[in-house]
């Protein structure tokens, strides 16, 4: 019985240690604080936008990027999203009070992954109309959860760089070239164990550019999936159940009618 007690104690300690490790894996990653002023060693938020995919300005989640442009221009930004991330993109367009617009305009944001496939928004307003007398409009796109691996035929979002394009559509000829201010905010949350899958891309889908930013902990930072913890915890509980069954079998294993103790 001493051996059984030792095994039981060891299994209990192992189970407690595994359950104690589960907390970091299930915690939700907080967005990076705003780096508009370049605090905490972070680079300042960008104040301009690119004009094409290859020239897209890199933005870190939590930063507020700004830019000044003219209606009719295409503005491009890029941000990183790793496996298990749920990104939200918000763009604000502000026109000067002295704007000489003759008609309303429709503004739109499109988000593309590293393969330049347009990603649909789970919900939000990625296209909105701005009346001729309105001063600003806000666009929002809540993206789907980034998967660590997907089938080649699917359009699932994969880890890598994501590109945001902002532009006005359906412009009147008299309104082309009018100035406007744009602001972009990107936030990223961790979906947790619910998004964990088996398999992972060997490399993220990014362009070979030094301007591409990475997640705080590097790419594929979520390789330690909570599936490992649940598997190990289940194995520990199964071992405890086996030991408990063994003790019951040893305690109740005497034949019926057998004497309960040694003969005198």
N, C-alpha and C positions, 0 to 999 in steps of 0.2 A: 504493500500500500504506500510505502514511502516513495517508491518510484512513480506511482500514479500521481501522488501529490506534487512531486517535482515537475512532472509533465504538465499538469494542470496549471501550476503557477507560471511556468514558462510560456504556455499558450496565452494565458491572460495578459501577461506583460507584453507579448508581441502584438496582441489585438489592440491593447490600449495605445501602444506606440503608433500603430498604423492609423487608428482613428484620430490620434492627435495630429498626424501629418495631413489629414484631410482638409484642415482649415485653409491653408494657403491655396490649395487647388480649386476651392470653391469660391474664393473671394472674388469680388468684382473689381476689375482694374479701374482706378479713377483716372479721368482725363488729365492730361498734362496741364499744369497751370499756364495761364496766358504769358507769352514771352514777348509781348509787344514792346517792352522796354529793355529787353535783353537781360533780364534778371536771372540770378542763379546760374550764370555761365551759359545760358541758352542764347542762341543768336536771335536778334530782333526779328519781329514778324515782317514779312515782305510788304513792300509798298508799291509793288507793280505786278503785273500779270503777263504771262507769255501770250504769244499770238498764234501758237500752233502746238500740237502734241509734243513735238521734240523740244520746244522751247518753253514748256509748261513750268511755271514757277513752283518750287517745292514749298509746301506748307506742312508744319507739324500739327497733329491734333492738339487742340487747346489754344492755338494761336488765332489771332484775328488778322487776316490778310486784307489789305486795301489796295485799291488801284483807281486811277483816273483814266478815262477813255472817252471815245466818241461813239454815239449810237451808230450801229452798223459794224462796229469792231467785234471780233471774237476774242474773249478772254479765257485763258487756260491756266489752271493750277493743278498740282498733283499732290497726293498725300499717301502714306503707307497704310495698309490694312493687312493684318496677319490672320492666321487661322483662328476662328472663334470670335472674331471682332464683328461688332455691329456698328457701322458708321452712320452718322447723321450729318448731312451737308446743308448749311443755311447760307443763302446769298441775299444781300440787301442792295437794292439799286436806289440811289437818291439823285434826283435831278434838281438843278438850281432853281430858286424861286423865279428867276427872270427867264426861265426857259420859254422859248418861242415855239413850242410844239403846236402843231395845227390839228393833230388827231391823236387818239389813244394808241398805245403800243402794247404788244405782248412780249413779255420777257420769259426766258426759258433757261433752265440749267439741265445739262445732260451729264451723266456720270458713266465713264468707261473704265473697264479693267485693263490689266497689263496687255491683253490681247486686242485691245481697242474694241471690245464688244460692249455695246451699250447695256447697262444694267438697269433694270426696272426698279422703281421705288416700291417698297412695301406699302407705304402710305406717305402722304404729304402733298404739297402743291408745288410741283416742279415747273409749272407753267401758269402764269397769271397775267391778266391784262391790267394796264395802268391807264387810267383815264387821262384826258388831255390836261386837266387841272389838278391832278394828283402829284404829290411831291416824291413819294417813295413807294416801293413794293418789296415784299419779302418772299423768297422762294425757299421751300424746304423739301428735302428728299431723304427719307429713312431707308437705307439700303438693307438688303438681305444679309444674313449671317455669312461671313466668309468661310468656305469649307477648306479643310486641309487637302482634300483630294476629291475629284469628281470624274464622272465618265466623260470620254472625249466628245460625245454627242450632246452633252448637256450644256446649258448656259449658266451653270452655277458660278458665283463669284469665287475666285481663287486668290491665295495670298500674293501680294505684290503691290505695285503702284497703281493708284486709281486717279483718273483724270477728270477734272470738272471743267465743263465748258459753259460759259455764260454769254448770252447774246440776246438781242432784240430781234423779233421776227415780225413780218408783216408791216414793215415801216413804210410810212408815206415818204415820197421822194423829198418833200420839203423838210422832213425831220431828220434826215440822214446827216450825221456829222455834229449833232448837238452834244455838248459835254455832259458827262454824268460821273458820279462816284459809285464805286462798287466795294462791297465788303464781303468777305467769305469767312465763315466759321465752320470748323470741322471738329466733331467730337466722336470718340470711339469708346464703346463699352464692350466688356467681355461677356459672351453668352454663357460661359461656364461649361459644365460637363454635358449639358444637353446637346451641345454642338460637336462633341468629340466623336471622331470617326477613326477607323483603322486606315493607315496609309497616310502618306504625306508627299508633297512635291519635293523633288530633289533640290530645286532652286526656285525662288520667288519670280513672278512674272514682272520683271522690271527692265527698263532700257539700260544699256551700258553707258550711263551718264553719271558724272560725279555730282550732279545736282539732285539726284534722287535721294530722298531721306529714308531712314529706316525706323522701325519701332524702337522704343526706348531700350528694350532688352535684346535687340537684334531680331533677325528673321527667325521664324519657327520657334519663338520663345515658349510656345505652349506644347513642346514635345512631351513634357511630363503631364500626361492626361490623368484625370481622376479615375479613369477606367482602371488604371493600374492599382489605385488605392482600393477601389471597390473589389477588385479581384483578390488582392491580398487579404483584405478584411474578410471576404467570404471564405477564403481558405482557412484563416485563423478560427472563424466560427465553426467551420466544419470539423477542424481538429478538436475543438472544445467539445462539440457534440459527440465525436467518436470516443473521447476520453470518458465523458459522462456515461455513455452507453457501456463502455468497458467496465467501469466501476459498478454499475448496476448488475451486469452479468456476473461479475465475480462475487458480489454480495448475495445474489439470489441463485447461485449455481449449485447449491446442495441438492441431492436427490430428495424426493418427498419421503418423509419418515426417517431420514437419517438423524442420528443423535446430534444435538446442538453443541456438544463439547467433548473433550477427551474423557475416556473412561478412567474411573478411580481405581 
